[in-house]
Amino acid sequence: MNIKELLDEQVLKINTPDFIKDDPVQFPRRFNKLQDIEIVAFTTATIAWGKRSMILRDTERMLSLMNNTPYEFVMNKGFETLGNANVHRTFFQPDLAYMLRGFYSIYSKYESINNMVKELGLGNDSAPAWKLCETVRELSCKANNGCYNSQCFPSNFNSSALKRINLAIKWLVRDDGIVDLGVWDCIKPSQLYIPLDVHVGNTARKLNLLRRKSNDRKSVEELTTILREFNPNDPIVYDFALFGIGVNDINIENI
């Protein structure tokens, strides 16, 4: 079995409806309104690091802070009533308020973030995730009295792997109708980049798909380039495979 065959096999095993119940993707999937889905996708992905059980617990708590009606909460400026308590690890309620205040400014001008991407032509960029993050970061800064917040949006675009933004966009863009939602048409699945975390990076290195030691933007680009050779139209479907191989500790010595 070669690497592509292994990856394709694992995709079929992992990319199933059963995957949803133990993954943060379950949260944006609870909603039907595009704006609700967008808000939940970005806020959930922002706290999607650490133990999965804690991520799921804390996302539930975060949604309850928004009364489980995120778009209505944002447009009614409910974020101004948030306190200072912890949401998840180093992410606190003022950080959440910062993000939601930014979303309020976006939705006050654009029908959706999907429409904003189309109107500003962000999907035409060779790396739309980084362009989108840079744009949302600047708009959020203006909405928050000229302040930046690195807990919400990184600033080192030349080096950041942008794992959280790439994860949110993956959920919104991939459209195979199984796990990811596919509610955006502003970016094509072929334009996506791998959400590179420690586990995906380590698995990719074991498979000799990635040679760089740092989990940075260059590593994202290097790994995604190889995945595009395997599947040009939907390279990030292999995120499921790299996740599954790592979590299930699959023997890859004979690959």
Helices and strands as residue ranges (DSSP letters): H 3-14, G 17-22, G 24-26, G 28-30, H 34-46, H 52-65, H 70-75, G 78-81, E 86-88, E 91-92, H 93-107, H 113-120, G 122-124, H 128-143, H 163-173, G 189-191, H 198-206, H 217-230, G 235-237, H 238-247
